[in-house]
Amino acid sequence: MTPEQLEARLLYRDGLMLILDKPAGLAVHAGPRGGVNLEQFLGALSFGLPRPPALAHRLDRDTSGCLVLGRHRKALAKLGKLFSQGKIDKTYWAVTVGAPPTESGVIDKPLAKLNRKTGWRMIVDAKAGQAAVTEWRVLGQSPADGLTWLELKPRTGRTHQIRVHCEALGCPILGDPTYGRDRPAVTPPGVDLHLHARRIVVPLYPKRDPIIAEAAPPEHMRPTLRRCGWVG
């Protein structure tokens, strides 16, 4: 990714914070095996400061959309406090295979990490899990395809929370190779994860209106969203 391409994905910029439209398929940081990741390119977004911005939170590799960066240590501390206190409002869009049981609702199911020799995944665990709460609302459907367009608002920030909660609702996210692998229709060949961080609201300054940023859906989600009723 060139500096120009990265800067073109900026949704918001001020002295404390940047909001970036992260592309799907790019990890935000290097995992145990290394590999190309977003942090490698953040020097292009220093804009005169001595250090590059840093991640204030994370998105999965295959999730696109609004990602918040702090421009220096004090900004990161302030943003970290807002995230930990649940004061930052996050809205995701997903296309799922199947539909939840009602048009809207709240799922409250604790999540825990399950480690296996073949890898790890998050599971619903009422005894050992950490609290995890997600609100959902149906925005549209494509009955012919069995697809549903969901708006999801996580009220906690657990790893893979939305993906696990959608599976628990009986409607795993289209293209999810981990939480939809028992349903062949979820992972057709060549279909990427249909999960997008659509909108974020950050009350960064006490005496100003919250900062709102929205990211347009990625190209791979647009055809299925249109079949579900999205106009864009």
N, C-alpha and C positions, 0 to 999 in steps of 0.2 A: 504494500500500500504506500503510495507516494504521499509526501506531506500535503500536497494539494488535494488529493482524494480524501485524506483524513479530515482536513479542515473543512471540506465541502460537506461533511457529515455532521458538523456542529449545529446543534439546535438552539444552544444558549451559551452566552459567555459574559462573565463579569470578573471582578477582581478576586472573588473567592471560589467560584465554581464554574465548571463547564458541564454541559449536558450533550452527550454524543449519541448519535444514532448508530449503535453497534451493528455491523453486518452479521448475518447468520453464518455459522461455520468457522468463526474466528474465536479462539479461546481468549479470555481476558488476561490470563497470566499463564506462565509455563507450568505444566503439570509435572509429575514425577518423571515422565519420559521426555520432557522438553518440548520442542516444536515451536512453530511460529505462533506468536501471540500478540495481543494488542499492546501490552506494556512495552514491547520493543519499539513501537512507533510513537510513543507519547511525547518524546522530545520535540516533535514537530508542533506540539501544542503548548510550548512553554510561554510563548508570546512575551519574551523579554525577562522572565523570571529566571533565577539561577538554576532551578530544578524543574523537571517535567511534572505535570499533574499526576495524581495517583488515584487509584480506585477508591471510591467512597462506599461501594457495594459491588456485587457481582451479578453477572448473568451467565447462564450456561453457554457453552460453546455454540450450540445450535439455536439459541434464542436470540432474536434480533430486537433492536429498539432502544429505548431510553436508558442510558447509562450515565450515572453521575460521577464526576471527577472533582476532587478537591485540588486547588492550585498550590496550596502550601500546608504546613503542619497545623496551623491554627484553624484553617478552613476545614481540614479533614476531621479534626477533633469536634468542631461544631456540627458538621454533617453526620459524623458517627453518633453523636448524642441524639440528633433528630431521628435517625434511623432506629436506634435502640429503643427510643421512647414511642415508636410507632406514629410519629407525627408527619411522616412523608407518605403521601397517598400515591399508590401505584395501581395502575390499571393495565391489565393484559388482555389481548385478544387471542383466542385459540379456535381452531377448527377441530372438532372432535368426531369420532366415529360413534354414532349413537347419540343419545340425548340424556340429560339428567332427568330425574323423576318429576321435577316441577319446573315451571318457567323461571323461577328464581329461588334463592335460598342461601343458607350458610352451612358449610360442612366444617365440623369441629372434630378432627381426628388426629391424635398425637402421632408423631413420626419418630422413628428410630432408624439408625443405620445398621444394615445387615451385611456382614462381611462373609464372603465365601472365597474359595480358591479360584473360582472363575470370575471374581470381581465383586463389587459391592452395589447395593441399591438401597433406597429408602423404603421402609414398610410402615404400615399402620400398626402401632403397638400401644394399646391402651395402658399397659403397665409401665413399660420402660421408656416410652416415647416422650418427646418434648411437645408442648402445646403447639398446635397448628390449626389456624382458622382461615378459611377462604370464603368470600362471598361470590356468588355467581349469578348471572342473568343471561337468558337466551336472547340474542339479538337477531337471529335469523336461522333458517333451516333450508336444506335441500332434500326433501323427502325421497326423491328419485335416487339419490346417492347415499342416503342414510347419514348425512353430515349435518352438524350443528355448529353455528357460529356463537361462541360464548364470550361474554365479558367477565373477567375474573379479577377480584380485588383481594390480594393476600393481606390479612391483618397481622400476620406474623411472617418471619423471614427464614423459614427452614429450607434446607437444601432440597431441591426438586419438589417443593411443596405443591405447586399447581399441578405438576405432572402426576404425582401420586394421588392427589385428591380427585382429579378427573377420572383416573382409573377406578378409584373407590366409588365414584358416582355411577360407574358403569359406562362411561364414555371416554375412553382413553384418547389422547391427542393424536391426530393423524400424523404419521411419520415418526412416532416415538418408538425407537427400537428397544428400549428398556422396559417401559411400563405398558406396552401394548403388544409384546411379542407373542402372547398366547392367542391373539386374534389376527389372522393373516390380513384382514382388510385394513388394519391399522398401519401396516408397513409394506405397502406395495413397492416394487422395485423402483428406485430412483426418486422416491418421494421424501422430501426433507421434513423435519419437525415443523409443525404449524403452530408455533407459539411466539408471540410478539409482545414486547413491552411497549404498549401503545401510548401511554400517557403517564406523566409524573408531576406531582404538585409538591413543591418544596417551600415551606415557610421559613426562608433563610433569614429574613430581616424582620424583626418584631414590629416595626412601625410602617412596613410596606405590605402590599398585597403579596400573597404567595406567588412564586415563580412557577409557571405552567409551561410544560413542553410536551409536544406530541410528535410521534414519529410515524410516517406513512408506512403501511404494510410492505414487507419485502416482496420482490417479484414472484417468488415461488408460492406465496400465499394468495395472491390476487385472484387467480382464476377460481379457486375454491370459495373464497370469500364472496365473489360475485355470484356464484351459483347459490349461495346462501342468502343473497339479498343485498350485499354491500354495493354501494354505488360509488365508484371512484376510478 
